[in-house]
Amino acid sequence: MSNQASTPFAKRLEGNVAIITGGASGIGEATVRLFWSHGAKIVIADIQDDLGEALCRELGENAMYVHCDVTDEEQVRNTVDLAVEKYGKLAIMYNNAGVVDFATTSILTIEKSNVEKVLGINLIGWILGAKHAARVMVPAKKGCILFTTSATTSISSTLFHGCVASKQGLIGIMRNIAAELGQFGIRVNSISPYGVVTNLAKSLLPHSSTEQLQAFFNKSANLKGTELKAEDIARAALYLANEDAQYVSGLNLVVDGAFSITYPSVPFV
C-alpha cells in the first residue's frame, strides 16, 4: 500500500463507485459528500426525492439520484443495475437507510405492524442491498459492503425493541456475509454510532431544537469535550471503504466514545 493513500490530502476513493442508501439526509448525506470529495462516483439512493435530487444537482458531476425503497427488491436491483450501467462497476454498497420505532415504549404494548415495518427496512432491506451488491461484486472479485447499525448493538435499552432487534440482527448478518464473501475478495463491515443529531433522531425529542437534542446527547455521552456529528460516522465509513482497511472485514466499528463499555444498560440511546 502506498503512503499517499494514507495522507489526509489524497483522494482515497478515486475511481470507485458507491451506492449510499438513505443518502439524501443525515449520516447518508454526510457520507455522500465525503465520498464524493474523495473522488468516488456516487449513487444517492433514497425515497426523499426533493432532497436527493437537490444534493445531486449541488454535487454535479459524478453523482446521480435514484428513488429506492429498500423494502422493494426490484427497486434495489434496479439501483445496483443503474450504477453499473452508468459507471461500469460497483465498489462500495453502504446500506444506511433506516428507521427507528419511537412508538415502541414497552414489550407489553408493542405492535406487530411496527416491528414488521422496522425489520422490513433495517434488516430485510439491507439484506437485499447486500444481495444485489454481491451479485455484481462477486464476478469482479472485489468490493466493500457496509451497514449502519447502532450503539444498541453493544448495550441493552428499555425502548425501541424493533429497532434493537434489527440492529442486533444486522451484526449477525454482517459477520455471516463477511465469512461467505471473503473468498471473493469482498469485505463486509458495520458502523455502530452513539446518538447523532439528524432529522430521524429528532423524533426522540420531537419538541426540542437541534441545540437541545445535541445537549441531551452531550449530557449522556461518556466522552466529553467533543460532539459526535454525522461527519464523524462518514469518516468511519471512509476508513472502512478505502484501501487503508484492505484487510478489515467482519468488524462492527463502534463509534460511541466508550459509551457502551461505560453504560451497559440505559433507558434509551
PyRosetta script that sets phi, psi and omega in degrees:
from pyrosetta import init, pose_from_sequence

init()
pose = pose_from_sequence("MSNQASTPFAKRLEGNVAIITGGASGIGEATVRLFWSHGAKIVIADIQDDLGEALCRELGENAMYVHCDVTDEEQVRNTVDLAVEKYGKLAIMYNNAGVVDFATTSILTIEKSNVEKVLGINLIGWILGAKHAARVMVPAKKGCILFTTSATTSISSTLFHGCVASKQGLIGIMRNIAAELGQFGIRVNSISPYGVVTNLAKSLLPHSSTEQLQAFFNKSANLKGTELKAEDIARAALYLANEDAQYVSGLNLVVDGAFSITYPSVPFV")
pose.set_psi(1, 135.6)
pose.set_omega(1, -178.5)
pose.set_phi(2, -77.8)
pose.set_psi(2, 151.8)
pose.set_omega(2, 176.8)
pose.set_phi(3, -65.9)
pose.set_psi(3, -29.2)
pose.set_omega(3, -177.4)
pose.set_phi(4, -59.5)
pose.set_psi(4, -35.9)
pose.set_omega(4, -177.8)
pose.set_phi(5, -63.9)
pose.set_psi(5, -21.3)
pose.set_omega(5, -177.5)
pose.set_phi(6, -99.5)
pose.set_psi(6, -1.2)
pose.set_omega(6, 179.8)
pose.set_phi(7, -78.1)
pose.set_psi(7, 150.3)
pose.set_omega(7, -176.5)
pose.set_phi(8, -68.6)
pose.set_psi(8, -14.9)
pose.set_omega(8, -176.3)
pose.set_phi(9, -99.7)
pose.set_psi(9, -7.7)
pose.set_omega(9, 179.7)
pose.set_phi(10, -74.6)
pose.set_psi(10, 146.2)
pose.set_omega(10, 172.4)
pose.set_phi(11, -83.8)
pose.set_psi(11, 100.9)
pose.set_omega(11, -168.9)
pose.set_phi(12, -74.5)
pose.set_psi(12, -14.4)
pose.set_omega(12, -178.9)
pose.set_phi(13, -119.0)
pose.set_psi(13, 22.4)
pose.set_omega(13, -178.8)
pose.set_phi(14, -54.8)
pose.set_psi(14, 126.3)
pose.set_omega(14, 177.3)
pose.set_phi(15, 85.1)
pose.set_psi(15, -4.4)
pose.set_omega(15, 179.2)
pose.set_phi(16, -88.1)
pose.set_psi(16, 155.8)
pose.set_omega(16, 176.6)
pose.set_phi(17, -118.5)
pose.set_psi(17, 128.4)
pose.set_omega(17, -175.8)
pose.set_phi(18, -128.9)
pose.set_psi(18, 134.6)
pose.set_omega(18, 167.5)
pose.set_phi(19, -101.3)
pose.set_psi(19, 130.6)
pose.set_omega(19, 177.6)
pose.set_phi(20, -124.6)
pose.set_psi(20, 109.8)
pose.set_omega(20, 178.1)
pose.set_phi(21, -80.8)
pose.set_psi(21, 149.1)
pose.set_omega(21, -172.4)
pose.set_phi(22, 65.2)
pose.set_psi(22, 29.7)
pose.set_omega(22, -172.2)
pose.set_phi(23, -83.1)
pose.set_psi(23, 0.0)
pose.set_omega(23, -175.5)
pose.set_phi(24, -87.1)
pose.set_psi(24, -15.1)
pose.set_omega(24, -177.1)
pose.set_phi(25, -155.6)
pose.set_psi(25, 168.4)
pose.set_omega(25, 173.4)
pose.set_phi(26, 61.4)
pose.set_psi(26, -139.0)
pose.set_omega(26, -179.7)
pose.set_phi(27, -60.4)
pose.set_psi(27, -38.2)
pose.set_omega(27, 179.0)
pose.set_phi(28, -61.5)
pose.set_psi(28, -45.8)
pose.set_omega(28, 179.4)
pose.set_phi(29, -62.5)
pose.set_psi(29, -44.3)
pose.set_omega(29, 179.4)
pose.set_phi(30, -60.2)
pose.set_psi(30, -38.2)
pose.set_omega(30, 179.7)
pose.set_phi(31, -71.7)
pose.set_psi(31, -39.8)
pose.set_omega(31, 175.1)
pose.set_phi(32, -54.8)
pose.set_psi(32, -50.1)
pose.set_omega(32, -177.2)
pose.set_phi(33, -62.8)
pose.set_psi(33, -42.7)
pose.set_omega(33, -177.5)
pose.set_phi(34, -70.1)
pose.set_psi(34, -45.7)
pose.set_omega(34, 179.1)
pose.set_phi(35, -61.5)
pose.set_psi(35, -42.6)
pose.set_omega(35, 179.8)
pose.set_phi(36, -62.0)
pose.set_psi(36, -41.9)
pose.set_omega(36, -179.7)
pose.set_phi(37, -66.7)
pose.set_psi(37, -21.0)
pose.set_omega(37, 177.7)
pose.set_phi(38, -96.1)
pose.set_psi(38, 17.0)
pose.set_omega(38, 170.2)
pose.set_phi(39, 93.5)
pose.set_psi(39, 2.7)
pose.set_omega(39, 179.6)
pose.set_phi(40, -77.2)
pose.set_psi(40, 149.1)
pose.set_omega(40, 169.4)
pose.set_phi(41, -90.6)
pose.set_psi(41, 126.5)
pose.set_omega(41, -166.2)
pose.set_phi(42, -113.0)
pose.set_psi(42, 136.1)
pose.set_omega(42, 167.9)
pose.set_phi(43, -111.4)
pose.set_psi(43, 112.6)
pose.set_omega(43, 178.3)
pose.set_phi(44, -87.8)
pose.set_psi(44, 114.2)
pose.set_omega(44, -178.2)
pose.set_phi(45, -112.2)
pose.set_psi(45, 122.2)
pose.set_omega(45, -175.5)
pose.set_phi(46, -164.1)
pose.set_psi(46, 173.3)
pose.set_omega(46, 173.0)
pose.set_phi(47, -108.0)
pose.set_psi(47, -1.8)
pose.set_omega(47, 177.5)
pose.set_phi(48, -90.7)
pose.set_psi(48, 81.1)
pose.set_omega(48, -170.0)
pose.set_phi(49, -60.2)
pose.set_psi(49, -44.7)
pose.set_omega(49, -177.4)
pose.set_phi(50, -61.5)
pose.set_psi(50, -46.3)
pose.set_omega(50, -179.3)
pose.set_phi(51, -67.3)
pose.set_psi(51, -42.9)
pose.set_omega(51, -178.8)
pose.set_phi(52, -64.5)
pose.set_psi(52, -43.4)
pose.set_omega(52, -179.7)
pose.set_phi(53, -68.9)
pose.set_psi(53, -37.1)
pose.set_omega(53, 178.0)
pose.set_phi(54, -64.9)
pose.set_psi(54, -42.2)
pose.set_omega(54, 178.5)
pose.set_phi(55, -64.1)
pose.set_psi(55, -41.0)
pose.set_omega(55, 179.2)
pose.set_phi(56, -62.8)
pose.set_psi(56, -43.2)
pose.set_omega(56, 178.4)
pose.set_phi(57, -64.2)
pose.set_psi(57, -38.7)
pose.set_omega(57, 179.6)
pose.set_phi(58, -63.2)
pose.set_psi(58, -43.1)
pose.set_omega(58, -178.6)
pose.set_phi(59, -74.2)
pose.set_psi(59, -36.5)
pose.set_omega(59, 177.0)
pose.set_phi(60, 77.6)
pose.set_psi(60, -122.7)
pose.set_omega(60, -174.8)
pose.set_phi(61, -60.0)
pose.set_psi(61, 143.9)
pose.set_omega(61, 176.8)
pose.set_phi(62, 68.3)
pose.set_psi(62, 28.5)
pose.set_omega(62, 173.6)
pose.set_phi(63, -143.9)
pose.set_psi(63, 136.0)
pose.set_omega(63, 175.9)
pose.set_phi(64, -138.5)
pose.set_psi(64, 152.8)
pose.set_omega(64, 179.3)
pose.set_phi(65, -112.2)
pose.set_psi(65, 138.8)
pose.set_omega(65, 176.3)
pose.set_phi(66, -132.5)
pose.set_psi(66, 128.1)
pose.set_omega(66, 174.0)
pose.set_phi(67, -70.2)
pose.set_psi(67, 122.8)
pose.set_omega(67, -176.8)
pose.set_phi(68, -145.9)
pose.set_psi(68, 112.9)
pose.set_omega(68, 169.8)
pose.set_phi(69, -90.3)
pose.set_psi(69, 112.9)
pose.set_omega(69, -171.9)
pose.set_phi(70, -68.0)
pose.set_psi(70, -11.4)
pose.set_omega(70, 176.5)
pose.set_phi(71, -83.5)
pose.set_psi(71, -8.1)
pose.set_omega(71, -179.7)
pose.set_phi(72, -104.3)
pose.set_psi(72, 107.9)
pose.set_omega(72, -173.6)
pose.set_phi(73, -61.5)
pose.set_psi(73, -34.8)
pose.set_omega(73, 179.6)
pose.set_phi(74, -65.1)
pose.set_psi(74, -37.0)
pose.set_omega(74, 177.4)
pose.set_phi(75, -68.6)
pose.set_psi(75, -37.5)
pose.set_omega(75, 177.0)
pose.set_phi(76, -65.4)
pose.set_psi(76, -46.1)
pose.set_omega(76, 178.4)
pose.set_phi(77, -58.7)
pose.set_psi(77, -44.4)
pose.set_omega(77, -178.7)
pose.set_phi(78, -63.6)
pose.set_psi(78, -39.3)
pose.set_omega(78, 179.5)
pose.set_phi(79, -62.1)
pose.set_psi(79, -45.3)
pose.set_omega(79, 178.3)
pose.set_phi(80, -64.0)
pose.set_psi(80, -44.2)
pose.set_omega(80, -179.1)
pose.set_phi(81, -64.0)
pose.set_psi(81, -38.6)
pose.set_omega(81, 178.2)
pose.set_phi(82, -65.2)
pose.set_psi(82, -39.3)
pose.set_omega(82, 178.2)
pose.set_phi(83, -61.1)
pose.set_psi(83, -45.9)
pose.set_omega(83, -179.6)
pose.set_phi(84, -68.3)
pose.set_psi(84, -39.2)
pose.set_omega(84, 179.1)
pose.set_phi(85, -62.8)
pose.set_psi(85, -41.4)
pose.set_omega(85, -176.3)
pose.set_phi(86, -80.7)
pose.set_psi(86, -41.6)
pose.set_omega(86, -171.7)
pose.set_phi(87, -110.8)
pose.set_psi(87, -7.0)
pose.set_omega(87, 173.7)
pose.set_phi(88, 89.2)
pose.set_psi(88, -8.8)
pose.set_omega(88, -178.6)
pose.set_phi(89, -168.5)
pose.set_psi(89, 175.5)
pose.set_omega(89, 172.6)
pose.set_phi(90, -139.6)
pose.set_psi(90, 119.4)
pose.set_omega(90, -178.8)
pose.set_phi(91, -102.4)
pose.set_psi(91, -32.7)
pose.set_omega(91, -172.5)
pose.set_phi(92, -135.0)
pose.set_psi(92, 128.4)
pose.set_omega(92, 172.7)
pose.set_phi(93, -119.9)
pose.set_psi(93, 109.5)
pose.set_omega(93, -179.9)
pose.set_phi(94, -105.2)
pose.set_psi(94, 104.1)
pose.set_omega(94, 178.7)
pose.set_phi(95, -83.4)
pose.set_psi(95, 101.5)
pose.set_omega(95, -171.7)
pose.set_phi(96, -125.0)
pose.set_psi(96, -21.5)
pose.set_omega(96, -178.7)
pose.set_phi(97, -61.5)
pose.set_psi(97, 133.4)
pose.set_omega(97, -178.8)
pose.set_phi(98, -165.0)
pose.set_psi(98, 169.9)
pose.set_omega(98, 178.1)
pose.set_phi(99, -134.1)
pose.set_psi(99, 164.2)
pose.set_omega(99, 174.8)
pose.set_phi(100, -124.7)
pose.set_psi(100, 136.5)
pose.set_omega(100, -179.4)
pose.set_phi(101, -87.4)
pose.set_psi(101, 74.1)
pose.set_omega(101, -178.0)
pose.set_phi(102, -62.3)
pose.set_psi(102, -20.0)
pose.set_omega(102, -179.1)
pose.set_phi(103, -74.2)
pose.set_psi(103, -18.5)
pose.set_omega(103, -177.1)
pose.set_phi(104, -83.4)
pose.set_psi(104, 107.4)
pose.set_omega(104, -178.5)
pose.set_phi(105, -114.8)
pose.set_psi(105, -7.1)
pose.set_omega(105, 179.6)
pose.set_phi(106, -162.3)
pose.set_psi(106, 144.4)
pose.set_omega(106, 174.8)
pose.set_phi(107, -63.4)
pose.set_psi(107, -22.5)
pose.set_omega(107, -178.9)
pose.set_phi(108, -72.3)
pose.set_psi(108, -23.9)
pose.set_omega(108, -176.7)
pose.set_phi(109, -120.8)
pose.set_psi(109, 11.6)
pose.set_omega(109, -176.7)
pose.set_phi(110, -63.7)
pose.set_psi(110, 140.5)
pose.set_omega(110, -179.2)
pose.set_phi(111, -103.7)
pose.set_psi(111, 131.0)
pose.set_omega(111, -179.8)
pose.set_phi(112, -54.5)
pose.set_psi(112, -41.3)
pose.set_omega(112, -177.5)
pose.set_phi(113, -64.5)
pose.set_psi(113, -37.2)
pose.set_omega(113, 178.4)
pose.set_phi(114, -65.3)
pose.set_psi(114, -42.9)
pose.set_omega(114, -180.0)
pose.set_phi(115, -65.4)
pose.set_psi(115, -43.0)
pose.set_omega(115, -179.5)
pose.set_phi(116, -63.1)
pose.set_psi(116, -38.0)
pose.set_omega(116, 178.2)
pose.set_phi(117, -63.6)
pose.set_psi(117, -46.8)
pose.set_omega(117, -178.4)
pose.set_phi(118, -64.5)
pose.set_psi(118, -46.1)
pose.set_omega(118, 179.8)
pose.set_phi(119, -65.5)
pose.set_psi(119, -34.4)
pose.set_omega(119, 179.7)
pose.set_phi(120, -63.2)
pose.set_psi(120, -36.6)
pose.set_omega(120, -179.7)
pose.set_phi(121, -86.5)
pose.set_psi(121, -55.6)
pose.set_omega(121, -170.4)
pose.set_phi(122, -74.7)
pose.set_psi(122, -28.2)
pose.set_omega(122, -175.6)
pose.set_phi(123, -111.3)
pose.set_psi(123, -60.7)
pose.set_omega(123, -178.4)
pose.set_phi(124, -63.9)
pose.set_psi(124, -43.5)
pose.set_omega(124, -179.0)
pose.set_phi(125, -60.2)
pose.set_psi(125, -37.0)
pose.set_omega(125, -177.4)
pose.set_phi(126, -79.6)
pose.set_psi(126, -28.4)
pose.set_omega(126, 171.8)
pose.set_phi(127, -63.5)
pose.set_psi(127, -41.1)
pose.set_omega(127, 178.0)
pose.set_phi(128, -64.5)
pose.set_psi(128, -39.2)
pose.set_omega(128, 177.3)
pose.set_phi(129, -61.0)
pose.set_psi(129, -44.3)
pose.set_omega(129, 178.6)
pose.set_phi(130, -65.5)
pose.set_psi(130, -40.2)
pose.set_omega(130, -179.5)
pose.set_phi(131, -58.5)
pose.set_psi(131, -50.2)
pose.set_omega(131, -174.2)
pose.set_phi(132, -78.7)
pose.set_psi(132, -25.6)
pose.set_omega(132, 171.6)
pose.set_phi(133, -67.1)
pose.set_psi(133, -45.6)
pose.set_omega(133, 179.9)
pose.set_phi(134, -61.8)
pose.set_psi(134, -33.3)
pose.set_omega(134, 180.0)
pose.set_phi(135, -54.9)
pose.set_psi(135, -35.9)
pose.set_omega(135, -179.0)
pose.set_phi(136, -101.1)
pose.set_psi(136, -19.1)
pose.set_omega(136, 179.7)
pose.set_phi(137, -80.2)
pose.set_psi(137, -35.4)
pose.set_omega(137, -177.4)
pose.set_phi(138, -57.6)
pose.set_psi(138, -48.8)
pose.set_omega(138, 178.0)
pose.set_phi(139, -62.2)
pose.set_psi(139, -29.1)
pose.set_omega(139, 179.8)
pose.set_phi(140, -80.2)
pose.set_psi(140, -13.2)
pose.set_omega(140, -179.4)
pose.set_phi(141, 58.6)
pose.set_psi(141, 35.6)
pose.set_omega(141, -179.4)
pose.set_phi(142, -168.1)
pose.set_psi(142, 148.5)
pose.set_omega(142, 175.5)
pose.set_phi(143, 160.4)
pose.set_psi(143, 168.2)
pose.set_omega(143, 179.8)
pose.set_phi(144, -138.2)
pose.set_psi(144, 126.0)
pose.set_omega(144, 177.3)
pose.set_phi(145, -117.7)
pose.set_psi(145, 128.1)
pose.set_omega(145, -178.3)
pose.set_phi(146, -123.5)
pose.set_psi(146, 152.2)
pose.set_omega(146, 174.6)
pose.set_phi(147, -131.5)
pose.set_psi(147, 142.4)
pose.set_omega(147, 167.6)
pose.set_phi(148, -94.2)
pose.set_psi(148, 118.0)
pose.set_omega(148, 177.3)
pose.set_phi(149, -106.4)
pose.set_psi(149, -125.0)
pose.set_omega(149, -175.1)
pose.set_phi(150, -166.6)
pose.set_psi(150, 157.3)
pose.set_omega(150, 173.9)
pose.set_phi(151, -60.0)
pose.set_psi(151, -18.5)
pose.set_omega(151, 178.7)
pose.set_phi(152, -69.9)
pose.set_psi(152, -5.2)
pose.set_omega(152, 173.1)
pose.set_phi(153, -76.2)
pose.set_psi(153, -13.9)
pose.set_omega(153, -176.8)
pose.set_phi(154, -114.6)
pose.set_psi(154, -9.6)
pose.set_omega(154, -177.9)
pose.set_phi(155, -136.3)
pose.set_psi(155, 170.7)
pose.set_omega(155, 174.8)
pose.set_phi(156, -100.1)
pose.set_psi(156, 154.3)
pose.set_omega(156, -179.5)
pose.set_phi(157, -142.3)
pose.set_psi(157, 147.4)
pose.set_omega(157, -179.0)
pose.set_phi(158, -87.3)
pose.set_psi(158, -2.8)
pose.set_omega(158, -178.0)
pose.set_phi(159, -125.9)
pose.set_psi(159, 174.6)
pose.set_omega(159, 170.2)
pose.set_phi(160, 58.7)
pose.set_psi(160, 48.5)
pose.set_omega(160, -173.2)
pose.set_phi(161, -61.8)
pose.set_psi(161, -39.9)
pose.set_omega(161, 179.1)
pose.set_phi(162, -64.2)
pose.set_psi(162, -42.2)
pose.set_omega(162, 179.5)
pose.set_phi(163, -65.9)
pose.set_psi(163, -44.3)
pose.set_omega(163, 179.1)
pose.set_phi(164, -61.8)
pose.set_psi(164, -41.7)
pose.set_omega(164, 178.6)
pose.set_phi(165, -60.2)
pose.set_psi(165, -42.3)
pose.set_omega(165, -178.7)
pose.set_phi(166, -67.6)
pose.set_psi(166, -41.9)
pose.set_omega(166, -177.8)
pose.set_phi(167, -70.7)
pose.set_psi(167, -40.9)
pose.set_omega(167, 176.1)
pose.set_phi(168, -63.4)
pose.set_psi(168, -40.9)
pose.set_omega(168, 178.4)
pose.set_phi(169, -62.2)
pose.set_psi(169, -35.4)
pose.set_omega(169, -179.7)
pose.set_phi(170, -64.0)
pose.set_psi(170, -33.5)
pose.set_omega(170, 178.2)
pose.set_phi(171, -61.8)
pose.set_psi(171, -44.0)
pose.set_omega(171, 177.7)
pose.set_phi(172, -63.7)
pose.set_psi(172, -44.2)
pose.set_omega(172, 178.8)
pose.set_phi(173, -63.4)
pose.set_psi(173, -43.3)
pose.set_omega(173, 179.9)
pose.set_phi(174, -57.8)
pose.set_psi(174, -46.0)
pose.set_omega(174, -178.0)
pose.set_phi(175, -67.5)
pose.set_psi(175, -40.5)
pose.set_omega(175, 177.7)
pose.set_phi(176, -61.6)
pose.set_psi(176, -45.6)
pose.set_omega(176, -178.7)
pose.set_phi(177, -66.3)
pose.set_psi(177, -39.0)
pose.set_omega(177, 177.9)
pose.set_phi(178, -60.0)
pose.set_psi(178, -41.9)
pose.set_omega(178, 178.9)
pose.set_phi(179, -66.3)
pose.set_psi(179, -40.3)
pose.set_omega(179, -177.8)
pose.set_phi(180, -70.7)
pose.set_psi(180, -41.1)
pose.set_omega(180, -170.6)
pose.set_phi(181, -94.2)
pose.set_psi(181, -4.1)
pose.set_omega(181, 179.2)
pose.set_phi(182, -57.7)
pose.set_psi(182, -34.8)
pose.set_omega(182, -179.5)
pose.set_phi(183, -63.5)
pose.set_psi(183, -17.9)
pose.set_omega(183, 179.5)
pose.set_phi(184, -102.5)
pose.set_psi(184, 9.6)
pose.set_omega(184, 179.1)
pose.set_phi(185, 75.7)
pose.set_psi(185, 17.8)
pose.set_omega(185, -178.2)
pose.set_phi(186, -100.1)
pose.set_psi(186, 128.2)
pose.set_omega(186, 179.3)
pose.set_phi(187, -98.6)
pose.set_psi(187, 141.0)
pose.set_omega(187, -178.3)
pose.set_phi(188, -133.3)
pose.set_psi(188, 124.4)
pose.set_omega(188, -177.5)
pose.set_phi(189, -144.1)
pose.set_psi(189, 168.8)
pose.set_omega(189, 176.2)
pose.set_phi(190, -136.5)
pose.set_psi(190, 161.7)
pose.set_omega(190, 179.2)
pose.set_phi(191, -125.8)
pose.set_psi(191, 128.2)
pose.set_omega(191, -179.0)
pose.set_phi(192, -114.7)
pose.set_psi(192, 99.7)
pose.set_omega(192, -178.1)
pose.set_phi(193, -86.4)
pose.set_psi(193, 153.3)
pose.set_omega(193, 163.1)
pose.set_phi(194, -74.9)
pose.set_psi(194, -174.8)
pose.set_omega(194, -176.1)
pose.set_phi(195, -61.4)
pose.set_psi(195, 125.0)
pose.set_omega(195, 177.2)
pose.set_phi(196, -118.8)
pose.set_psi(196, 133.6)
pose.set_omega(196, 179.8)
pose.set_phi(197, -74.5)
pose.set_psi(197, 105.9)
pose.set_omega(197, 175.1)
pose.set_phi(198, -134.2)
pose.set_psi(198, 173.5)
pose.set_omega(198, 177.0)
pose.set_phi(199, -60.5)
pose.set_psi(199, -35.5)
pose.set_omega(199, 178.2)
pose.set_phi(200, -65.3)
pose.set_psi(200, -44.1)
pose.set_omega(200, -178.4)
pose.set_phi(201, -65.9)
pose.set_psi(201, -27.5)
pose.set_omega(201, -178.9)
pose.set_phi(202, -63.2)
pose.set_psi(202, -19.3)
pose.set_omega(202, 176.6)
pose.set_phi(203, -67.3)
pose.set_psi(203, -18.6)
pose.set_omega(203, 177.8)
pose.set_phi(204, -64.7)
pose.set_psi(204, -42.9)
pose.set_omega(204, 176.4)
pose.set_phi(205, -128.1)
pose.set_psi(205, 78.2)
pose.set_omega(205, -168.4)
pose.set_phi(206, -61.2)
pose.set_psi(206, -22.8)
pose.set_omega(206, -177.8)
pose.set_phi(207, -100.4)
pose.set_psi(207, 10.5)
pose.set_omega(207, -178.8)
pose.set_phi(208, -99.2)
pose.set_psi(208, 152.0)
pose.set_omega(208, 174.7)
pose.set_phi(209, -78.7)
pose.set_psi(209, 169.8)
pose.set_omega(209, 176.2)
pose.set_phi(210, -57.9)
pose.set_psi(210, -41.7)
pose.set_omega(210, -179.7)
pose.set_phi(211, -64.8)
pose.set_psi(211, -39.8)
pose.set_omega(211, 179.8)
pose.set_phi(212, -68.1)
pose.set_psi(212, -38.8)
pose.set_omega(212, 178.4)
pose.set_phi(213, -67.0)
pose.set_psi(213, -40.7)
pose.set_omega(213, 177.5)
pose.set_phi(214, -63.2)
pose.set_psi(214, -40.7)
pose.set_omega(214, 178.1)
pose.set_phi(215, -63.3)
pose.set_psi(215, -37.0)
pose.set_omega(215, 177.4)
pose.set_phi(216, -62.4)
pose.set_psi(216, -47.1)
pose.set_omega(216, 178.1)
pose.set_phi(217, -64.7)
pose.set_psi(217, -40.8)
pose.set_omega(217, -179.2)
pose.set_phi(218, -62.4)
pose.set_psi(218, -41.0)
pose.set_omega(218, -178.8)
pose.set_phi(219, -64.0)
pose.set_psi(219, -38.3)
pose.set_omega(219, -178.0)
pose.set_phi(220, -81.0)
pose.set_psi(220, -20.8)
pose.set_omega(220, -173.6)
pose.set_phi(221, -64.9)
pose.set_psi(221, 150.4)
pose.set_omega(221, 173.3)
pose.set_phi(222, -81.5)
pose.set_psi(222, -42.8)
pose.set_omega(222, -176.6)
pose.set_phi(223, -86.0)
pose.set_psi(223, 112.8)
pose.set_omega(223, -176.7)
pose.set_phi(224, -96.7)
pose.set_psi(224, 163.9)
pose.set_omega(224, 176.0)
pose.set_phi(225, 87.5)
pose.set_psi(225, 1.6)
pose.set_omega(225, 177.7)
pose.set_phi(226, -151.5)
pose.set_psi(226, 166.6)
pose.set_omega(226, 179.5)
pose.set_phi(227, -127.2)
pose.set_psi(227, 136.4)
pose.set_omega(227, 176.9)
pose.set_phi(228, -78.1)
pose.set_psi(228, 124.3)
pose.set_omega(228, -179.5)
pose.set_phi(229, -116.5)
pose.set_psi(229, 163.4)
pose.set_omega(229, 175.8)
pose.set_phi(230, -57.2)
pose.set_psi(230, -34.1)
pose.set_omega(230, -179.9)
pose.set_phi(231, -63.7)
pose.set_psi(231, -29.4)
pose.set_omega(231, 177.9)
pose.set_phi(232, -67.7)
pose.set_psi(232, -38.4)
pose.set_omega(232, 177.7)
pose.set_phi(233, -70.1)
pose.set_psi(233, -36.6)
pose.set_omega(233, 176.4)
pose.set_phi(234, -61.5)
pose.set_psi(234, -39.7)
pose.set_omega(234, 178.6)
pose.set_phi(235, -66.7)
pose.set_psi(235, -35.9)
pose.set_omega(235, 175.5)
pose.set_phi(236, -63.7)
pose.set_psi(236, -41.5)
pose.set_omega(236, 177.8)
pose.set_phi(237, -64.4)
pose.set_psi(237, -38.8)
pose.set_omega(237, 178.3)
pose.set_phi(238, -61.0)
pose.set_psi(238, -43.6)
pose.set_omega(238, 177.9)
pose.set_phi(239, -58.9)
pose.set_psi(239, -48.6)
pose.set_omega(239, -176.9)
pose.set_phi(240, -68.5)
pose.set_psi(240, -26.6)
pose.set_omega(240, -175.4)
pose.set_phi(241, -85.2)
pose.set_psi(241, -21.5)
pose.set_omega(241, -173.4)
pose.set_phi(242, -103.9)
pose.set_psi(242, 177.8)
pose.set_omega(242, -171.8)
pose.set_phi(243, -69.4)
pose.set_psi(243, -11.5)
pose.set_omega(243, 173.6)
pose.set_phi(244, -59.9)
pose.set_psi(244, -27.0)
pose.set_omega(244, -179.9)
pose.set_phi(245, -109.5)
pose.set_psi(245, 34.6)
pose.set_omega(245, -171.9)
pose.set_phi(246, -63.4)
pose.set_psi(246, -18.3)
pose.set_omega(246, 177.9)
pose.set_phi(247, -118.3)
pose.set_psi(247, 21.7)
pose.set_omega(247, 178.9)
pose.set_phi(248, -103.5)
pose.set_psi(248, 116.1)
pose.set_omega(248, 177.8)
pose.set_phi(249, -151.8)
pose.set_psi(249, 146.3)
pose.set_omega(249, -177.4)
pose.set_phi(250, 79.8)
pose.set_psi(250, 16.9)
pose.set_omega(250, -176.1)
pose.set_phi(251, -99.5)
pose.set_psi(251, 134.0)
pose.set_omega(251, 167.0)
pose.set_phi(252, -100.4)
pose.set_psi(252, 101.1)
pose.set_omega(252, -177.1)
pose.set_phi(253, -81.5)
pose.set_psi(253, 108.5)
pose.set_omega(253, -177.4)
pose.set_phi(254, -87.9)
pose.set_psi(254, 119.7)
pose.set_omega(254, -179.8)
pose.set_phi(255, -114.7)
pose.set_psi(255, 79.4)
pose.set_omega(255, -173.1)
pose.set_phi(256, -137.7)
pose.set_psi(256, 13.2)
pose.set_omega(256, 178.9)
pose.set_phi(257, 57.7)
pose.set_psi(257, 36.0)
pose.set_omega(257, 179.6)
pose.set_phi(258, 67.8)
pose.set_psi(258, 18.4)
pose.set_omega(258, 179.3)
pose.set_phi(259, -59.6)
pose.set_psi(259, -44.8)
pose.set_omega(259, -172.8)
pose.set_phi(260, -68.9)
pose.set_psi(260, -25.5)
pose.set_omega(260, 178.2)
pose.set_phi(261, -91.0)
pose.set_psi(261, -5.8)
pose.set_omega(261, 179.6)
pose.set_phi(262, -100.9)
pose.set_psi(262, -37.4)
pose.set_omega(262, -178.0)
pose.set_phi(263, -125.8)
pose.set_psi(263, 90.6)
pose.set_omega(263, -176.9)
pose.set_phi(264, -68.1)
pose.set_psi(264, -17.8)
pose.set_omega(264, 179.3)
pose.set_phi(265, -148.8)
pose.set_psi(265, 130.2)
pose.set_omega(265, -179.9)
pose.set_phi(266, -138.0)
pose.set_psi(266, 159.2)
pose.set_omega(266, 179.1)
pose.set_phi(267, -61.2)
pose.set_psi(267, -39.3)
pose.set_omega(267, 176.2)
pose.set_phi(268, -161.4)
pose.set_psi(268, 160.4)
pose.set_omega(268, -177.9)
pose.set_phi(269, -126.5)
pose.dump_pdb("model.pdb")
